[in-house]
Amino acid sequence: MSRREIVEIGNPVLRERARDVTLDELRSDAVQALIDDMIDTMRAADGAGLAANQVGETVRVAVVEVRPGNPRYPYKPPVPLTVIVNPVIEPLDDEVEQINEGCLSVPNLRGEVPRHVSVRVRYLDREGVEREEIRRGLTAGTFQHELDHLDGTLFVDRVVDRGTLTTWEQFERFHRAAFEERARRLVERVGS
Ligand code: ZN
């Protein structure tokens, strides 16, 4: 495994729609190595997820993992390592919550993004097995964020109230406590 460079906003690859991966490709050494590298890169950067576009590859592959006590997102419920290939996401109802997000490809910026509270995610795992999961709350938001990357969308595109944009330092100073309280109530109410 090795770490790859995370590309930042402005790099056109973040604006491309990634393409589906065939089963043969998924089983190839190249794609399996890409998945290993993405896991390594996400963990090294303390991310909650990483999409292939973020390391310059336009294939529909993303990884999600929240270890307890993640320093970037200490309020997120733990999520076991999940490799999602060719994912499809579908909201289960109309409920939407504002979630404060950041992104490894958008350095030093956070903002409030409306996200569906309950979603069904269908995807292939790294072995090519079809999976289906219901995700809720902050975890649902994380999956929506990663799927957006595969469509060339960044969280900043979805910020409705631009007055919520903040650097990480100012988030810490002025907004973190209130958001963590909202996040705690959301997790309590809907789970993950
Ligand atoms: Zn991101």
Residues whose N, C-alpha, C, O or C-beta is under 5 A from the ligand:
A	BS01	ZN	G102 C103 L104
